[in-house]
Amino acid sequence: MDTIGILGAGAMGSGIAQVAAGAGHNVVICDYLTIALTKASKNIQATLKIAVDKGKMTDSQAYELFSRIRFTDHMSEFRNCSMVIEAIVEDIEPKQIAFKSMEAIVDTKTILASNTSSLSISAMGAQLKHPERIVGVHFFNPAPLMRLVEIIPGLQTDQQVLEKAQHIINTWGKTTVIAKDTPGFIVN
């Protein structure tokens, strides 16, 4: 199964990482703050313990899921990911910088996705060499529990990228809806 990258180890990033790992993917979660990575690891383990305590999964299933998640402070670990989902601060400039950095590392076929709740996907991709591969995948908090995910194509997003991103998220047991690249998309 494809490896999924997550940039940002906050509540959304760690939740999305758990969802992807729960669907069978190997996951690389990256944050330059080691304290954020440590907190994300503890939060995912706590969430999995609750699922075990409620009988939703066994100890071995929780261990197997957690073992598919790798924590790193180096974006270079995204090199072999088929999709990288950015889940950092909700500010256009850091997101644009992050996407430019990731584009220099990943394969040209890697989907670059943003978990933004309201920022323009087109604007995020405007400075990229390959803006056709950027798409929005807006999860709601907490990502492991909330089923709805907005899929947002930018003006430059290739139709196949849109369809592949939507397919991947659908296989994670989520309900996806295509939204226009307008402020707040559908829900916000």
C-alpha positions as CSV (number, residue, x, y, z in Angstrom):
1,M,0.0,0.0,0.0
2,D,1.2,3.5,-0.7
3,T,3.0,5.6,1.9
4,I,1.2,8.8,3.0
5,G,3.1,11.8,4.3
6,I,1.7,14.3,6.8
7,L,3.3,17.6,7.4
8,G,2.4,18.9,10.8
9,A,2.0,16.9,14.0
10,G,-0.7,18.9,15.7
11,A,-4.2,17.7,16.4
12,M,-5.2,17.5,12.7
13,G,-2.0,16.1,11.4
14,S,-1.8,13.3,14.0
15,G,-5.5,12.5,13.5
16,I,-5.1,12.3,9.7
17,A,-2.0,10.1,10.3
18,Q,-4.1,7.7,12.5
19,V,-6.8,7.5,9.8
20,A,-4.3,6.7,7.0
21,A,-2.5,4.1,9.2
22,G,-5.9,2.6,10.1
23,A,-6.6,2.2,6.4
24,G,-3.4,0.2,6.1
25,H,-1.0,2.8,4.8
26,N,2.5,3.4,6.1
27,V,2.6,7.0,7.3
28,V,5.4,9.5,7.7
29,I,4.5,12.4,10.0
30,C,6.9,15.3,9.9
31,D,7.2,18.3,12.2
32,Y,10.3,20.4,12.9
33,L,9.3,20.6,16.5
34,T,10.3,17.4,18.3
35,I,7.9,18.2,21.2
36,A,5.0,18.2,18.7
37,L,6.1,14.8,17.4
38,T,6.3,13.4,21.0
39,K,2.9,14.8,21.8
40,A,1.4,13.4,18.6
41,S,2.8,10.0,19.4
42,K,1.3,10.1,22.9
43,N,-2.1,11.3,21.6
44,I,-2.3,8.6,19.0
45,Q,-1.4,6.0,21.5
46,A,-4.0,7.3,24.0
47,T,-6.7,7.3,21.2
48,L,-5.8,3.8,20.3
49,K,-5.9,2.7,24.0
50,I,-9.5,4.1,24.3
51,A,-10.5,2.2,21.1
52,V,-9.0,-1.0,22.7
53,D,-10.8,-0.3,26.0
54,K,-14.1,0.2,24.2
55,G,-13.6,-3.1,22.3
56,K,-13.3,-1.4,18.9
57,M,-9.9,-3.0,18.3
58,T,-7.6,-5.5,19.9
59,D,-4.2,-4.7,21.5
60,S,-2.5,-6.3,18.5
61,Q,-4.5,-4.3,16.0
62,A,-3.7,-1.1,17.9
63,Y,0.0,-2.0,17.9
64,E,0.0,-2.9,14.2
65,L,-1.7,0.4,13.3
66,F,0.8,2.4,15.5
67,S,3.8,0.6,14.0
68,R,2.8,1.9,10.5
69,I,3.4,5.5,11.7
70,R,7.0,6.9,11.5
71,F,7.7,10.3,13.2
72,T,10.4,12.5,11.8
73,D,11.7,16.1,11.7
74,H,13.0,15.8,8.2
75,M,10.9,16.5,5.1
76,S,13.3,14.4,3.1
77,E,11.4,11.4,4.5
78,F,8.5,12.3,2.1
79,R,10.6,11.2,-0.8
80,N,8.7,8.0,-1.4
81,C,5.2,9.1,-0.5
82,S,2.4,8.9,-3.1
83,M,0.5,11.7,-1.3
84,V,1.6,14.3,1.3
85,I,-1.1,16.1,3.2
86,E,-0.1,19.5,4.7
87,A,-1.7,20.2,8.1
88,I,0.3,23.2,9.4
89,V,-0.7,26.7,10.6
90,E,-3.7,28.3,8.7
91,D,-1.6,30.9,7.0
92,I,-1.0,31.1,3.3
93,E,2.7,32.0,3.3
94,P,4.0,29.1,5.5
95,K,1.9,26.8,3.4
96,Q,3.3,28.1,0.1
97,I,6.8,27.7,1.5
98,A,6.1,24.2,2.7
99,F,4.7,23.2,-0.7
100,K,7.7,24.6,-2.6
101,S,10.0,22.7,-0.2
102,M,8.0,19.4,-0.6
103,E,7.9,19.8,-4.4
104,A,11.7,19.8,-4.4
105,I,11.8,16.5,-2.5
106,V,8.9,14.3,-3.8
107,D,8.3,12.5,-7.1
108,T,6.5,14.4,-9.8
109,K,3.6,12.1,-9.5
110,T,3.2,12.7,-5.7
111,I,-0.1,14.4,-4.9
112,L,0.4,17.5,-2.7
113,A,-2.7,18.1,-0.5
114,S,-3.6,20.8,2.0
115,N,-5.9,20.3,5.0
116,T,-6.8,24.0,4.9
117,S,-10.2,24.9,6.1
118,S,-10.6,28.1,4.0
119,L,-7.4,29.2,2.1
120,S,-7.2,29.2,-1.7
121,I,-5.8,26.0,-3.1
122,S,-5.1,27.9,-6.4
123,A,-3.0,30.4,-4.4
124,M,-1.1,27.7,-2.6
125,G,-0.2,26.1,-5.9
126,A,0.5,29.3,-7.9
127,Q,4.3,29.2,-7.1
128,L,4.8,25.5,-7.8
129,K,6.5,24.1,-10.9
130,H,3.7,21.6,-11.1
131,P,0.5,23.3,-9.7
132,E,-1.6,20.6,-11.4
133,R,-0.9,18.2,-8.6
134,I,-2.1,20.3,-5.6
135,V,-5.6,19.6,-4.1
136,G,-7.4,20.4,-0.9
137,V,-8.4,17.6,1.4
138,H,-10.1,19.3,4.3
139,F,-10.7,16.9,7.3
140,F,-12.8,18.0,10.3
141,N,-11.7,17.7,13.9
142,P,-11.3,15.0,15.3
143,A,-10.2,13.4,12.0
144,P,-10.6,9.8,13.2
145,L,-14.2,10.4,14.2
146,M,-15.6,12.9,11.6
147,R,-16.6,11.2,8.4
148,L,-16.9,14.2,6.1
149,V,-13.9,15.4,4.0
150,E,-14.1,18.3,1.5
151,I,-12.0,17.7,-1.6
152,I,-11.1,21.0,-3.2
153,P,-9.5,21.3,-6.7
154,G,-7.6,24.5,-7.4
155,L,-7.9,26.1,-10.8
156,Q,-4.8,24.2,-12.0
157,T,-5.6,20.8,-10.4
158,D,-5.5,18.0,-12.9
159,Q,-8.7,16.0,-13.0
160,Q,-6.8,12.7,-12.4
161,V,-5.2,14.2,-9.3
162,L,-8.6,15.2,-8.0
163,E,-10.1,11.7,-8.7
164,K,-7.1,9.9,-7.2
165,A,-7.1,12.0,-4.0
166,Q,-10.9,11.5,-3.6
167,H,-10.5,7.7,-4.2
168,I,-7.8,7.5,-1.6
169,I,-9.8,9.4,1.0
170,N,-12.9,7.3,0.2
171,T,-11.0,4.1,0.9
172,W,-10.3,5.5,4.3
173,G,-14.0,5.1,5.1
174,K,-14.6,8.8,4.7
175,T,-17.5,10.5,2.9
176,T,-16.1,13.0,0.4
177,V,-17.7,16.0,-1.3
178,I,-16.1,18.1,-4.0
179,A,-16.1,21.8,-3.1
180,K,-15.2,24.9,-5.1
181,D,-12.1,26.8,-4.3
182,T,-13.9,29.6,-2.6
183,P,-13.4,31.1,0.9
184,G,-14.6,28.5,3.5
185,F,-15.5,25.9,0.8
186,I,-18.8,24.4,1.7
187,V,-19.0,23.8,5.5
188,N,-17.1,26.9,6.8
